[in-house]
Amino acid sequence: MRRLRPYPHPFSCHQLLLFVLLACRSTAEHHHQHKHQPTSCLHGEAAASTHACISSSAVEENDDSALLHQYPLQIDKRVPVSKQQTKLQPSAVLKKEHVEAGAWFVKKPDTHFSDRFIKSLGVKRNAEHDLTAFLSALLVNVMTVFAMLAVFMFLKAKFPLMYANNVQDKIAPETPHEGMFGWIQLSLNTENSEVEKKLGLDHAMLLEFTNLGMEIMLKIGVPLFLILGPIHLFFGGRYAGEDHLSYLSFGNVAPNHWLYWVHPIFVWYVVLMVTRCVYHAQEAFLPRRFEWLRRLPEPRSTTVLVEGIPPEDQSDEMLYKYFAEMFPGEKVKSAYVVKMTSALRAKIASRESAEHSLAEANAKWEKEGKDPEKRPQEFHFGYVDAIKYYEDYIEDLKTQIKAEREAIAGAASSVGGVNASSGFVTFHERSDAEVAQRLDYRSDSETWVVSKPPDPNSIRWEDLQADPTTVGAEHCIGYGLVAALYLTYIPITVGISRLAGMVDMGALEPLWVGFAPSLGLTLMVSFLPTFLILIFKTFFSLKDENWAQYKLQTYYFWFNVTFVILITAVGSSVTAFARTLVTDPFAIFSLFGHTMPQATHFYMNYVVLQWATHSMNMLRYINLFKFLALRSVYEEEDARKKAEPEDQDYYGMGSRSARWNSMLLIGIIFSTLCPPIAVLTFINFAICRLEYGYLIPFAESKKADLGGAFWVRKVEHIFIGCGIYCILMIGV
């Protein structure tokens, strides 16, 4: 277990960054206006990099060199002449009256935000008539939410075992109330402290994150929606034209409008309010974290995990002797070196599989009334009696397992051999275990590495048995595969969508046309956690199933940031986007400011879509299908246990934390540009609190607990989102 910071990483320096950069922007604009009079320019700092303002003198003289003659130029859509989009060629002639009619904002062709690629991902720019499409989507998703909840209440009454799983295991905070709507009362009345006692701190803090999301969106959303929104509507100049969905948004503000100087006030408000809410929530978390540490049971609380044991000390006796010398006075209680048991684990897995097959064969025979003439037959190099075959096979495996265990026990006394380079040391007192974790034992940082042990129920023994000489190479392969997945994410997504667009669905073509463009993005977002978990478990030493989820939370979050929140800025090429940031870091401001505001309608629809997604999760349809299939073979209680848990790749703590983090960041990052998004995000977290307030304590299986590690990482990610928000607003 890693030691957690008492407070989030001090990324709050983004407040100072915001102040300095806004001041720089103001100075740059002031300097540019004096230097290039009578030029009209929308962004002063942009002219220093990839943009250029055309002076009226250059226009009158038809100076092609002033028009960045080596490329055709394009006028920004926010600054048209006579409300028309205009393109300039190198030989174009601009008249002075054109410049005086509006603020020209000339830029090089956009190499990132390609409409063709973005539409292939299911993302499109803001456009007219989006209001009608949004209202239709809103209506459909609201109806879907209520329909899913109605189906959930029906299924809950028909299959109570699957929707009150924790009640059956006697770990639910309380017994569910009778009636169709009793779950609502349970969800709203169950305290997080009760969830923490029964299920662990991570589960409680996951629900607490929904409360934090609602608090942040309420405190920034109400002023933005009720104050900034009407300001955009009545004083922005109606620049949105027929784009009615943008009337409350920044898209309704005309270029060079005095409202540009009002927005920094709201930016400061958003940053300070988010920071205040996060630190307030963190102060409430710390006592719970300390209490969790105090409640750790023995021997976990008095044990340390030791990795990198030198070959000469790889035995139980030598490990005990080493720590007894380091901690004299009978402080060490016991020491155990992990044994190499790959062959033993393979035999145990074969026995468990055979026992499962035997149970199925017996269930089939029982359905036939145990008629001796109808005993189930299976093909194993010829048709044999399945029940007898598996009974004999299991007995043979038990003999092999016993012999393998005796061989391991006999070889364990020798140094090396079956002894691995990892082990556990248990102390009599917890204070000694805490001291042991803070000592440096050798100058080599890879030997005698002491840390907190994982939960005994979720240890990945194969990782502790890994050969330390190959771990480094496997890590390199793992990082390479993650990088390859990162670089090929967009091409794969676009390829799937294009293949889907080529399919002729006949009579269903009208429906398919609306679904096919976003098919690639939908599939990649759904399967991405599975791909990442597969890489992590294959090539990384995780030692604990929960640390796999913790690692997934970080990587999945950054994938969501790059390919959901920043997709319009990244465009068709991650490498081109990265190259731009490396060669011209300050271009990030104009890049974000020029691309991301054009897709606020997409994010409004994206947030609304999540409402229906959360409601579908209430059905637990995958677990239900497994239960119905297994019920035909096993007793209902056994079928329930085998149908659990839910898929941890997508529904696990890390994956769910990353998605919820991304939703909160969408609400924060786009709140000032589009105040209605804050309201929609608040509703999203309200739905999460209602639905997962029942699912997590009463239905979903209990997971091992890391004591708030996921919460701390989510809080750090919020501050990263605030940094993105500041960069975006400076660029705008």
VOGU-3710 file (C-alpha; in Angstrom, 3 decimals, decimal comma):
1> mrrlrpyphp> 0,000/0,000/0,000  1,412/3,320/-0,985  1,365/6,159/1,459  -1,240/8,701/0,441  -0,766/12,437/0,590  -2,867/14,092/3,282  -3,901/16,663/0,694  -4,050/16,492/-3,083  -0,967/17,265/-5,111  -0,452/21,047/-4,880
11> fschqlllfv> -1,588/21,683/-8,427  -3,503/24,716/-7,164  -0,638/26,794/-8,517  -2,873/26,946/-11,611  -4,443/29,944/-9,879  -1,148/31,797/-10,069  -0,661/30,515/-13,616  -4,058/31,879/-14,564  -3,268/35,290/-13,111  0,138/35,549/-14,811
21> llacrstaeh> -1,047/34,358/-18,205  -4,125/36,546/-18,213  -1,904/39,482/-17,384  0,444/38,500/-20,208  -2,463/38,238/-22,584  -3,723/41,695/-21,630  -0,246/43,162/-22,073  0,200/41,423/-25,433  -3,112/42,705/-26,742  -2,364/46,237/-25,570
31> hhqhkhqpts> 1,083/46,144/-27,192  -0,284/44,664/-30,412  -2,995/47,287/-30,779  -0,478/50,110/-30,397  2,028/48,503/-32,718  -0,333/47,660/-35,558  -2,852/50,488/-35,582  -5,377/50,489/-37,089  -5,397/46,684/-37,200  -8,327/44,823/-35,683
41> clhgeaaast> -7,395/41,498/-34,148  -9,291/39,070/-31,994  -6,410/37,410/-30,163  -3,246/39,352/-29,502  -1,130/36,426/-28,339  -2,222/34,274/-31,271  -0,641/36,682/-33,739  2,750/35,894/-32,253  2,508/32,229/-33,262  0,223/30,646/-35,845
51> hacisssave> -2,124/33,582/-36,510  -1,697/36,901/-38,205  -3,668/40,133/-38,201  -3,920/41,994/-41,464  -3,410/45,702/-41,214  -5,589/48,026/-43,205  -2,530/49,518/-44,879  -1,480/46,114/-46,198  -4,977/45,511/-47,461  -5,121/48,775/-49,372
61> enddsallhq> -1,795/48,017/-51,048  -2,853/44,455/-51,939  0,389/43,181/-50,394  0,259/39,441/-50,915  3,276/38,922/-48,656  1,219/40,255/-45,777  -1,179/37,367/-46,335  1,320/34,654/-45,404  1,775/33,888/-49,083  3,177/30,390/-48,812
71> yplqidkrvp> -0,189/28,825/-47,852  -3,822/29,490/-48,708  -5,396/31,258/-45,758  -8,743/30,785/-44,099  -10,773/33,313/-42,189  -11,902/32,171/-38,762  -15,572/31,213/-38,687  -16,162/33,467/-35,701  -15,196/36,546/-37,712  -16,915/36,426/-41,086
81> vskqqtklqp> -17,477/39,311/-43,474  -21,153/40,084/-43,784  -21,800/36,899/-41,779  -20,297/34,741/-44,554  -17,340/32,349/-44,237  -14,531/33,479/-46,541  -11,384/31,793/-47,778  -8,340/33,704/-49,004  -5,902/32,540/-51,603  -2,340/33,928/-51,812
91> savlkkehve> -3,386/36,329/-54,557  -6,589/37,404/-52,847  -7,295/41,108/-52,713  -8,845/42,446/-49,534  -10,635/45,704/-49,552  -10,393/48,113/-46,668  -14,150/48,127/-46,202  -14,034/44,367/-45,643  -11,625/44,803/-42,765  -13,697/47,606/-41,278
101> agawfvkkpd> -16,813/45,451/-41,477  -15,456/42,990/-38,944  -12,353/41,818/-37,107  -10,250/39,691/-39,402  -8,590/36,718/-37,808  -6,332/34,931/-40,268  -4,676/31,624/-39,530  -2,885/28,789/-41,214  -4,948/25,806/-42,273  -5,851/23,668/-39,281
111> thfsdrfiks> -3,867/20,434/-39,343  -5,558/18,935/-36,289  -9,265/19,641/-36,262  -10,254/17,843/-39,481  -14,015/17,640/-39,946  -13,651/14,367/-41,826  -11,865/12,629/-38,959  -13,888/14,238/-36,215  -17,179/13,243/-37,824  -15,829/9,701/-38,142
121> lgvkrnaehd> -15,496/9,738/-34,357  -19,085/10,858/-33,937  -18,087/14,438/-33,011  -19,222/17,480/-34,965  -18,947/21,222/-34,717  -21,714/23,394/-33,343  -24,258/24,140/-36,029  -27,695/25,536/-36,655  -30,688/23,381/-35,730  -28,662/21,686/-32,963
131> ltaflsallv> -31,324/22,799/-30,493  -33,906/20,529/-32,102  -31,489/17,601/-32,098  -30,528/18,247/-28,474  -34,129/18,433/-27,286  -34,889/15,193/-29,121  -31,880/13,495/-27,521  -32,844/14,907/-24,120  -36,372/13,546/-24,452  -35,183/10,127/-25,629
141> nvmtvfamla> -32,619/9,787/-22,826  -35,043/10,922/-20,127  -37,583/8,402/-21,374  -34,836/5,757/-21,421  -33,927/6,547/-17,805  -37,497/6,057/-16,633  -37,921/2,945/-18,791  -34,733/1,367/-17,399  -35,778/2,148/-13,839  -39,180/0,572/-14,476
151> vfmflkakfp> -37,510/-2,569/-15,840  -35,134/-2,571/-12,855  -38,014/-2,481/-10,381  -39,719/-5,337/-12,230  -36,544/-7,464/-12,290  -35,783/-6,646/-8,661  -39,150/-8,059/-7,635  -38,771/-11,145/-9,851  -35,094/-11,936/-9,115  -34,389/-10,569/-5,627
161> lmyannvqdk> -31,213/-12,637/-5,323  -29,507/-10,674/-8,110  -30,596/-7,229/-6,932  -30,010/-7,715/-3,215  -26,734/-9,608/-3,450  -25,130/-7,987/-0,417  -28,251/-8,632/1,648  -27,806/-12,360/0,993  -24,158/-12,098/2,056  -25,178/-10,120/5,185
171> iapetphegm> -22,928/-7,153/4,366  -25,618/-4,660/3,324  -26,032/-1,586/5,579  -29,653/-2,551/6,230  -32,460/-4,766/4,978  -34,240/-3,435/1,847  -37,755/-2,116/2,261  -40,643/-3,870/0,614  -42,379/-2,338/-2,387  -41,305/-1,175/-5,817
181> fgwiqlslnt> -39,974/2,190/-4,630  -38,353/1,039/-1,404  -34,920/1,109/-3,063  -35,199/4,887/-3,534  -35,641/5,446/0,186  -32,726/3,113/0,898  -30,473/4,913/-1,565  -31,223/8,372/-0,195  -31,165/7,435/3,485  -28,096/5,194/3,591
191> ensevekklg> -25,196/7,081/5,136  -21,727/6,782/3,654  -20,409/5,960/7,112  -22,556/2,812/7,102  -21,300/1,902/3,640  -17,742/2,337/4,900  -18,284/-0,006/7,841  -19,850/-2,751/5,746  -18,050/-2,490/2,400  -14,926/-0,412/2,925
201> ldhamlleft> -13,672/3,132/2,522  -13,230/2,959/-1,262  -16,912/2,155/-1,803  -17,978/4,949/0,542  -15,703/7,510/-1,131  -16,965/6,504/-4,574  -20,438/7,535/-3,446  -18,971/10,619/-1,780  -17,533/11,629/-5,154  -21,079/11,930/-6,501
211> nlgmeimlki> -21,840/14,333/-3,645  -18,687/16,307/-4,481  -19,688/16,431/-8,135  -23,137/17,747/-7,274  -21,682/20,320/-4,877  -19,189/21,658/-7,421  -21,719/21,786/-10,243  -24,297/23,456/-8,016  -21,936/26,145/-6,757  -20,490/27,010/-10,162
221> gvplflilgp> -23,502/26,081/-12,277  -26,119/28,280/-10,621  -24,190/31,580/-11,013  -23,030/30,686/-14,498  -26,469/29,614/-15,703  -28,442/32,401/-14,021  -25,939/35,255/-14,467  -23,428/34,525/-17,226  -25,966/32,761/-19,436  -28,383/35,712/-19,562
231> ihlffggrya> -25,414/38,056/-20,098  -24,482/36,027/-23,179  -28,092/36,066/-24,310  -28,923/39,755/-23,909  -25,554/41,497/-24,218  -23,450/39,193/-26,410  -24,604/40,638/-29,706  -26,617/37,594/-30,846  -23,564/36,391/-32,745  -24,864/32,796/-32,788
241> gedhlsylsf> -27,424/33,711/-35,430  -29,699/30,734/-36,070  -27,757/28,533/-33,651  -30,332/28,824/-30,886  -28,614/26,248/-28,657  -25,673/28,661/-28,283  -27,712/31,648/-27,111  -26,688/31,096/-23,473  -23,126/30,209/-24,454  -19,940/32,001/-25,390
251> gnvapnhwly> -20,735/31,363/-29,040  -23,325/34,128/-28,810  -20,677/36,766/-27,991  -19,395/38,851/-30,900  -15,631/39,194/-31,481  -13,835/41,975/-29,615  -16,883/42,395/-27,411  -16,504/43,961/-23,975  -17,802/40,696/-22,452  -14,381/39,179/-23,114
261> wvhpifvwyv> -13,181/41,146/-20,088  -16,028/39,864/-17,912  -15,162/36,195/-18,349  -11,904/36,261/-16,308  -14,038/37,136/-13,275  -16,081/33,964/-13,763  -12,949/31,930/-14,500  -11,491/32,992/-11,161  -14,780/32,150/-9,483  -14,866/28,640/-10,983
271> vlmvtrcvyh> -11,243/27,880/-10,065  -11,568/29,162/-6,506  -14,891/27,420/-5,921  -13,633/24,066/-7,241  -10,525/24,363/-5,072  -12,596/25,231/-2,006  -14,971/22,301/-2,517  -12,139/19,829/-3,076  -10,172/20,896/0,002  -13,308/20,829/2,118
281> aqeaflprrf> -14,025/17,262/0,933  -10,401/16,261/1,552  -10,546/17,552/5,128  -13,568/15,321/5,710  -11,743/12,364/4,125  -8,595/12,479/6,271  -10,175/11,357/9,584  -11,825/8,470/7,736  -8,486/7,473/6,243  -6,783/7,539/9,659
291> ewlrrlpepr> -9,609/5,500/11,151  -9,305/2,959/8,323  -5,604/2,583/9,073  -6,319/2,073/12,775  -8,912/-0,604/11,975  -6,583/-2,739/9,849  -6,705/-6,207/11,416  -3,755/-8,315/12,396  -1,670/-9,821/10,918  -2,070/-7,453/7,960
301> sttvlvegip> -1,396/-4,388/10,090  1,769/-5,912/11,602  3,130/-7,451/8,384  5,303/-5,982/5,645  5,875/-7,136/2,081  9,562/-7,598/1,223  10,652/-7,612/-2,436  14,064/-7,902/-4,011  15,432/-10,434/-1,506  19,035/-11,262/-2,512
311> pedqsdemly> 19,654/-14,887/-3,640  21,725/-15,684/-0,529  18,783/-14,777/1,756  15,961/-16,524/-0,138  14,655/-18,864/2,527  12,327/-18,517/5,513  15,187/-18,968/7,964  17,529/-16,451/6,316  14,771/-13,863/5,928  13,867/-14,187/9,603
321> kyfaemfpge> 17,521/-13,952/10,609  18,085/-10,783/8,550  15,174/-8,873/10,080  15,888/-10,213/13,561  19,320/-8,599/13,297  17,799/-5,361/12,014  15,181/-5,356/14,802  16,785/-7,003/17,874  14,850/-7,864/20,992  12,348/-10,485/19,754
331> kvksayvvkm> 10,430/-7,967/17,686  10,063/-10,219/14,627  7,287/-12,780/14,947  7,672/-14,767/11,705  9,045/-14,625/8,171  7,858/-16,385/5,039  9,377/-16,407/1,555  6,957/-16,826/-1,367  7,341/-20,242/-3,013  7,461/-20,971/-6,749
341> tsalrakias> 4,216/-22,888/-7,159  3,316/-22,474/-10,843  2,973/-26,259/-11,329  0,896/-26,573/-8,155  -1,393/-23,714/-9,158  -1,947/-25,298/-12,588  -3,030/-28,574/-10,973  -5,351/-26,779/-8,549  -6,926/-24,887/-11,453  -7,451/-28,190/-13,308
351> resaehslae> -9,097/-29,695/-10,231  -11,471/-26,729/-9,866  -12,404/-26,953/-13,557  -13,048/-30,679/-13,210  -15,233/-30,110/-10,146  -17,273/-27,580/-12,129  -17,731/-30,058/-14,988  -18,699/-32,796/-12,527  -21,374/-30,562/-11,017  -22,802/-29,886/-14,474
361> anakwekegk> -22,836/-33,599/-15,320  -24,626/-34,444/-12,049  -27,183/-31,687/-12,698  -27,931/-33,109/-16,160  -28,371/-36,587/-14,703  -30,716/-35,293/-12,016  -32,918/-33,777/-14,723  -33,183/-37,261/-16,211  -34,352/-38,607/-12,859  -30,979/-40,326/-12,286
371> dpekrpqefh> -31,940/-43,011/-14,767  -28,924/-45,413/-14,972  -29,537/-45,721/-18,714  -29,264/-41,944/-19,226  -26,033/-41,118/-17,464  -24,336/-38,207/-19,317  -21,664/-39,133/-21,845  -18,689/-37,023/-23,003  -15,986/-37,547/-25,594  -12,491/-38,008/-24,133
381> fgyvdaikyy> -10,587/-40,035/-26,746  -13,862/-41,921/-27,021  -17,269/-41,638/-25,353  -17,095/-42,260/-21,595  -19,328/-41,869/-18,563  -18,838/-38,175/-17,711  -19,550/-38,527/-13,988  -17,154/-41,432/-13,487  -14,509/-39,798/-15,659  -14,472/-36,558/-13,652
391> edyiedlktq> -14,610/-38,361/-10,296  -11,539/-40,410/-11,221  -9,786/-37,366/-12,681  -10,375/-35,319/-9,525  -9,024/-38,087/-7,301  -5,926/-38,336/-9,488  -5,402/-34,556/-9,304  -5,755/-34,604/-5,518  -2,955/-37,154/-5,333  -0,756/-35,043/-7,604
401> ikaereaiag> -1,484/-31,884/-5,625  -0,564/-33,578/-2,352  2,705/-34,835/-3,805  3,546/-31,404/-5,251  2,943/-29,725/-1,906  5,187/-32,201/-0,116  7,939/-31,615/-2,681  7,717/-27,837/-2,234  7,771/-28,160/1,560  10,852/-30,361/1,365
411> aassvggvna> 12,749/-27,975/-0,888  11,722/-24,827/1,004  14,420/-25,218/3,667  17,191/-24,761/1,106  18,273/-21,293/-0,024  16,961/-20,458/-3,474  15,305/-23,287/-5,365  11,547/-23,004/-4,895  11,978/-19,813/-2,850  11,186/-16,607/-4,730
421> ssgfvtfher> 12,632/-13,130/-4,239  9,559/-11,855/-2,354  8,291/-12,598/1,131  6,372/-11,426/4,183  7,701/-10,495/7,619  5,325/-10,238/10,584  6,180/-8,236/13,728  4,714/-8,437/17,209  3,969/-4,710/17,264  2,479/-2,546/14,539
431> sdaevaqrld> 4,890/0,275/15,288  7,822/-1,941/14,269  6,111/-2,771/10,974  5,632/0,937/10,269  9,293/1,638/11,055  10,394/-1,217/8,780  8,641/0,400/5,821  10,602/3,625/6,245  14,141/2,242/6,442  16,722/2,009/3,642
441> yrsdsetwvv> 18,388/-1,384/3,832  20,831/-1,222/0,919  22,224/1,374/-1,459  20,637/-0,615/-4,285  17,039/0,579/-4,493  15,884/-2,707/-6,069  16,892/-4,945/-3,149  15,155/-5,213/0,219  12,161/-3,134/-0,880  9,712/-3,053/2,038
451> skppdpnsir> 6,093/-1,901/1,708  2,595/-2,496/3,051  1,194/-5,915/2,109  -1,852/-6,244/-0,165  -5,178/-7,596/1,000  -4,782/-11,372/1,517  -7,955/-11,980/-0,514  -6,656/-10,218/-3,628  -2,937/-11,107/-3,750  -1,602/-11,977/-7,213
461> wedlqadptt> 0,825/-14,706/-6,233  2,131/-15,123/-9,769  3,452/-11,545/-9,643  5,277/-12,192/-6,371  6,816/-15,317/-7,931  8,053/-13,453/-11,036  11,726/-13,665/-11,960  13,242/-10,248/-11,134  15,654/-10,545/-14,092  12,764/-10,517/-16,585
471> vgaehcigyg> 10,481/-8,011/-14,867  12,211/-4,994/-16,411  11,900/-6,336/-19,948  8,242/-7,203/-19,397  7,573/-3,686/-18,122  9,164/-2,227/-21,268  6,935/-4,409/-23,445  3,890/-3,343/-21,411  4,648/0,350/-21,749  5,260/-0,138/-25,458
481> lvaalyltyi> 1,865/-1,791/-25,917  0,142/1,009/-23,995  1,905/3,574/-26,207  0,903/1,625/-29,327  -2,707/1,545/-28,133  -2,526/5,280/-27,489  -1,194/6,043/-30,974  -3,538/3,690/-32,833  -6,673/4,596/-30,887  -7,954/7,131/-33,411
491> pitvgisrla> -7,020/5,166/-36,575  -8,743/2,051/-35,216  -11,796/4,056/-34,182  -12,064/5,783/-37,560  -11,502/2,482/-39,379  -14,340/0,763/-37,503  -16,685/3,671/-38,175  -15,834/3,723/-41,872  -16,355/-0,021/-42,206  -19,683/0,364/-40,436
501> gmvdmgalep> -20,626/3,154/-42,848  -19,968/0,860/-45,810  -22,473/-1,731/-44,579  -25,831/-1,716/-46,353  -28,556/-2,479/-43,809  -31,429/-2,387/-46,269  -34,662/-1,362/-44,574  -32,753/-0,497/-41,394  -30,422/1,873/-43,249  -31,983/5,115/-41,833
511> lwvgfapslg> -31,405/3,857/-38,287  -27,944/2,520/-39,123  -26,842/5,823/-40,666  -27,384/7,560/-37,331  -25,600/4,838/-35,360  -22,672/3,860/-37,608  -20,563/7,071/-37,348  -20,128/6,680/-33,592  -19,794/2,879/-33,608  -15,986/2,988/-33,567
521> ltlmvsflpt> -15,823/5,368/-30,615  -18,469/3,384/-28,732  -16,608/0,090/-29,172  -13,198/1,532/-28,309  -14,461/3,279/-25,163  -16,193/0,056/-24,075  -13,262/-2,297/-24,692  -10,420/0,053/-23,749  -10,463/-0,929/-20,024  -10,289/-4,599/-21,043
531> flilifktff> -7,295/-3,955/-23,312  -5,502/-2,018/-20,575  -6,198/-4,579/-17,848  -4,970/-7,354/-20,142  -1,705/-5,485/-20,704  -1,283/-4,676/-17,006  -1,887/-8,220/-15,776  0,336/-9,751/-18,446  3,373/-7,478/-18,380  3,342/-5,658/-15,020
541> slkdenwaqy> 3,931/-6,886/-11,480  0,825/-5,631/-9,706  0,865/-7,910/-6,619  -2,783/-7,066/-5,941  -5,953/-7,152/-8,056  -6,958/-3,770/-6,643  -3,667/-2,188/-7,673  -4,523/-3,289/-11,208  -7,687/-1,207/-10,875  -5,673/1,650/-9,405
551> klqtyyfwfn> -3,287/1,577/-12,352  -6,250/1,338/-14,731  -7,785/4,444/-13,157  -4,755/6,542/-14,106  -4,287/5,294/-17,662  -7,997/5,164/-18,477  -8,403/8,711/-17,198  -5,713/10,023/-19,537  -7,239/8,155/-22,477  -10,579/9,803/-21,692
561> vtfvilitav> -8,961/13,222/-21,381  -7,163/12,849/-24,700  -9,813/11,116/-26,786  -13,008/12,507/-25,258  -12,359/15,895/-23,664  -9,540/17,042/-25,982  -10,563/15,123/-29,101  -11,316/18,268/-31,091  -7,844/19,631/-30,321  -6,069/16,323/-30,906
571> gssvtafart> -7,939/15,741/-34,163  -6,743/13,039/-36,515  -3,205/12,591/-35,175  -1,910/12,229/-31,642  1,660/12,518/-32,890  0,930/15,777/-34,723  -0,722/17,146/-31,604  2,272/16,149/-29,461  4,692/17,565/-32,038  2,917/20,910/-31,922
581> lvtdpfaifs> 3,160/21,063/-28,129  6,867/20,159/-28,193  7,905/22,558/-30,956  5,657/25,433/-29,860  4,341/24,923/-26,296  2,509/28,247/-26,223  0,452/27,153/-29,234  -1,595/25,051/-26,813  -3,571/28,143/-25,804  -4,690/29,044/-29,317
591> lfghtmpqat> -5,140/25,356/-30,234  -7,493/24,688/-27,318  -9,230/28,032/-27,686  -9,818/27,607/-31,390  -11,094/23,998/-31,461  -12,752/23,031/-28,192  -15,418/25,795/-28,050  -16,741/24,595/-31,407  -17,962/21,282/-29,961  -19,891/22,311/-26,834
601> hfymnyvvlq> -23,135/20,939/-28,298  -21,503/17,511/-28,656  -20,557/17,503/-24,969  -24,056/18,544/-23,958  -25,395/15,485/-25,778  -22,575/13,341/-24,388  -23,458/14,234/-20,792  -27,146/13,555/-21,371  -26,308/10,177/-22,922  -24,591/9,134/-19,674
611> wathsmnmlr> -27,905/9,397/-17,829  -29,270/6,456/-19,805  -25,987/4,554/-19,479  -26,094/4,728/-15,673  -29,709/3,562/-15,694  -28,827/0,584/-17,890  -26,204/-0,406/-15,315  -29,007/-0,700/-12,784  -30,270/-3,758/-14,671  -27,074/-5,748/-14,020
621> yinlfkflal> -28,019/-7,554/-17,222  -24,714/-9,416/-17,640  -24,897/-10,883/-14,123  -28,585/-11,634/-14,657  -27,916/-13,560/-17,886  -25,176/-15,556/-16,170  -27,501/-16,303/-13,251  -30,305/-17,503/-15,532  -27,901/-19,738/-17,446  -26,331/-21,217/-14,305
631> rsvyeeedar> -29,660/-21,674/-12,565  -30,417/-24,535/-14,915  -27,374/-26,409/-13,579  -26,936/-25,277/-9,971  -29,141/-24,380/-7,058  -30,221/-20,732/-7,079  -27,872/-19,715/-4,257  -24,905/-21,382/-5,949  -25,882/-19,834/-9,276  -25,995/-16,402/-7,636
641> kkaepedqdy> -22,507/-16,773/-6,208  -21,079/-17,971/-9,523  -22,736/-15,077/-11,388  -20,791/-12,586/-9,266  -18,910/-10,331/-9,431  -19,691/-7,961/-12,283  -17,067/-7,439/-14,978  -14,243/-5,622/-13,186  -12,652/-4,347/-16,398  -15,546/-1,960/-17,016
651> ygmgsrsarw> -17,466/-1,863/-13,729  -14,478/-2,020/-11,388  -13,427/0,708/-9,004  -10,666/2,094/-11,236  -12,623/2,121/-14,472  -15,689/3,681/-12,894  -13,595/6,289/-11,059  -11,905/7,364/-14,309  -15,220/7,762/-16,151  -16,822/9,733/-13,334
661> nsmlligiif> -13,747/11,948/-13,138  -14,014/12,652/-16,858  -17,667/13,614/-16,531  -16,885/16,073/-13,750  -14,066/17,604/-15,799  -16,386/18,083/-18,774  -18,711/20,019/-16,485  -15,852/22,167/-15,153  -13,922/22,753/-18,391  -16,904/23,760/-20,523
671> stlcppiavl> -18,968/25,433/-17,790  -17,998/29,012/-18,671  -18,201/28,532/-22,425  -21,549/26,751/-22,140  -23,281/27,264/-18,746  -26,043/24,679/-19,458  -23,375/21,927/-19,329  -22,916/22,566/-15,597  -26,634/21,991/-15,036  -26,600/18,800/-17,113
681> tfinfaicrl> -23,550/17,518/-15,236  -25,245/18,213/-11,907  -28,186/16,087/-13,038  -25,740/13,357/-14,104  -24,228/13,131/-10,623  -27,654/13,316/-8,998  -28,657/10,271/-11,042  -25,402/8,555/-10,038  -26,066/9,227/-6,358  -29,586/7,832/-6,598
691> eygylipfae> -28,817/4,725/-8,633  -25,377/3,750/-7,364  -26,519/4,649/-3,861  -28,513/1,437/-4,119  -26,296/-0,639/-6,428  -23,038/-0,329/-4,487  -24,299/-1,006/-0,913  -27,003/-3,559/-1,745  -26,441/-5,250/-5,116  -22,858/-5,212/-6,370
701> skkadlggaf> -20,343/-7,576/-4,818  -17,869/-6,297/-2,264  -14,347/-5,593/-3,509  -11,073/-5,485/-1,634  -10,339/-2,088/-0,097  -7,328/0,208/-0,613  -8,434/2,691/2,021  -9,189/5,746/-0,132  -6,428/5,482/-2,757  -8,933/5,879/-5,599
711> wvrkvehifi> -10,387/8,988/-3,961  -7,009/10,716/-3,671  -6,247/10,012/-7,322  -9,650/11,382/-8,370  -8,989/14,574/-6,433  -5,620/15,005/-8,141  -7,304/14,545/-11,502  -9,765/17,315/-10,678  -6,888/19,762/-10,343  -5,483/18,567/-13,673
721> gcgiycilmi> -8,878/19,385/-15,155  -8,709/22,854/-13,637  -5,389/23,350/-15,402  -6,944/22,350/-18,736  -9,823/24,718/-18,000  -7,419/27,617/-17,407  -5,507/26,915/-20,627  -8,738/26,746/-22,597  -10,115/30,005/-21,217  -6,833/31,813/-21,820
731> gv> -6,855/30,566/-25,413  -10,424/31,711/-25,919
//
